[in-house]
Amino acid sequence: MVRADFSEDGAWDSVREALFSPNEDGFLANVALVDDRQYEALTLEQALDLIPAVRRSQTAAAEVLVTAMRSESHWCRRAGFDKLRHMDWTPLLSTLTGAVIGIAATLIADRNRWRREEARHALEVRREVYTEYVSALKAASEEIRAVALGDHMSESARDAAVREAVRGTGIYTASERLWLVGPPQVVEAGNEAFHRLRAIRDAYARGVAVGSADDAPLIERRRRAMAQMRRLMREDLGIGPLGIE
């Protein structure tokens, strides 16, 4: 609000007090006061001409109000100020409507930008989780294979070594992260791939030889589960099918 008349300080004080007093709902107007004599005798038309400059230099939308406190047209004092006498409100209301539209457009744009940034961040988190989980599955597969190919004094020693090899890859932590951030279809596929790995682990722990007839179908089921999981992960990340699995 720009002060344009400096003849009655009391009227200006009443305006300022009312503007900075909350209403019955607790609403407080968001208005900046300009009390500068360089704007003395500023007319409504001149004030409206200031709006584009204010928009360019300060904010996307701004309101400029003129307090025309003249002796013949000033704020009524019955309740501090209730109305303006002999004032055409149409230009002012048009200006305020444009300002409100500008503010709303800015808020909507900011909201949409925030949503895009949140979606981009969530995508990056899922990408990291998927990479960690797939890497842990592959590492666990290689570890149990290496253990199964080694020499063990007893079946219990083989069982303990195979299970420890899986735990050491961090697969359980990676699995929990997948369950926390992955969509249902990816979690389901990841869980299936994990169970296919566990089936191989248990077979090696029982003494099934690597590359044997009993091992081959387990490896094939794991391969299909991994391919399905990767396909769904790529789809969730917005990446097309690889076409080689």
Buried (B, 14 or more C-beta within 10 A) or exposed (E): BBBBBBEBEEBBEBBBEBBEEEEEEEEEEEEEBBEEEEBEEBEBEBBBEBBEEBBEEEEBBBBBBBBBBBEEEBBEEEEBBEEBEEEEEEEBEEBBEBBEEBBEEEEEEEEEEEEEEEEEEEEEEBBEBBEBBBBBBBBBBEBBBEBBEEEBEEEEEBBBBBBEBBEEBBBEEBBEBBBEBBEEBBBBBBBBBBEBBBBBBBBBBEEBEBEEEEBEEBBEBBEEBBBBBBBBBBBBEEEEEEEEE
